Amino acid sequence: MPCRTLAGQRQAALNVSSPRFFRGPAGTSTADLVGSLHSILHSTAFTLSRDVVIGGVLLFWFGLAFWTYRDARRRIDDPWLVGTATLLGLVPFVGPLAYLLFRPPETLEDVHARRVEVRALEARLERAEPRCPVCRTAVEPAFLVCPVCTTHLKEPCVSCKAPLEPLWQVCPYCLTPAGAVAVDLDAALTAEAAALPQRKKRGQAGRRAAAQ
């Protein structure tokens, strides 16, 4: 009897220490838990979900790298720097973030548009300040000739002597047509008064000759 009791105690101890017969809180053995976990990890749903997650991560990774390449081409005109930015974008998730911190603030189109606006503004300012077309000396709007190279700049109005632009067809100050011949009214009236007695004498001589 003592031998059987000792053997029974040893068998009970072995049964308790064996994982196959260990009972958890819910009454399930460790072998059942491992088997359930193994079946879940090798199930079709878990494999499909894992592949979808891995594919999404890879797609997001390459999408960030491609976005970095396109954005670098829009902002950088140096091919070597564009290639460097693309390689930086291939670093998972950290590379595109570093590129965002150091990328140029303006795109090449914005830089070109700003340069065009600056050139147009400079040209407008140059046109606002009249210059001689020959020696490029600054001249006043009322100048008729350039004081440096004596280039003829404008024509004076025959009536009010205001300077006229070459394309003007009429004087905007006195409405005299451009290129009109100046007429001195006083001199014309004086000449007409001086010629009137001679015309009368000629008329009288003609009538006398006709009467004879």
Phi, psi and omega in degrees: 000315178298324180294317180295323179294318178296319179295323178294322178294320178296318180295324178292321178296319177296320180295322180289319181284342180285130180292340183292328184249011178286134183254129178275188181297326181270005178086015179254148180275163179296325178297323178292321178295316178297320179294320178295317178296320178296319179293326179291315181294334181254016178279162181292321181295317179294318179297318179294318179296319178297316179295321180294317180295315179296318178296321178295319178296316178296319179296318178295322180296308180292330176296320176295321179295318179292321177296320178298319179296313181294318180293324178293323177294329180282341186243341185236134180261357179267119181299326180293319178292326176295317177296321178295318178295323178294317176297323177294325178290340177285344175291123189303115169066325181279324181299309178300326177294319176295323178296321178297330181285332187243003182288155177297143183288337183244149173277166179296327177294320178295320179295317179295318179296321179294321178295320178296319178296320179295318179295319178296321178293319177296318178296323178294320178293323177294321178290331179291332178258108182297141178225156178291133181290347182262302184258359178060029177277140177294129182234160178274153179298337181270359181288136175268330177225159177284129181287351182262305183253005178057031176286135180288120185258312185220162177256138177281148176291139183289345183258304184253001177064018177285145180289131182248141175288154183298332182269355181287137179260346180211150178287124181284355183261323182232005177064021177277131178301140179293135181087004179289150181276131181288134180240124178272107185295320180296316180295323179294318179294321178297316179295323178293321179292324179289328182276346183293316178298322180295323178294322178296316179298319179294324179292318178295318179296325178292320180291323178295318180295325180286328179289324179289000000 
